[in-house]
Amino acid sequence: MSTLEYLIGLVLVVLAVTATVATPFVLVHARTSHDHGPDCWWCHPRLRRRR
């Protein structure tokens, strides 16, 4: 296995683990009954202004 194949596989594994861990948090946050308001960084991310 070449180094490039190893790095691609490693990146895919890291992405899969990250998605698996983050999914329950995203679902719980989206299903809360109260309104988060504009201060919720997850629902209302602050995007940088273009000049």
QUIMO-V507771 format. One record per helix or strand of 3 or more residues. SS is the DSSP state (H for helix, E for strand). FROM is the first residue (numbers start at 1). TO is the last residue. If there is no record, write none. Layout:
# QUIMO-V507771
((SS & FROM & TO) (SS & FROM & TO))
This chain:
# QUIMO-V507771
((H & 3 & 30))
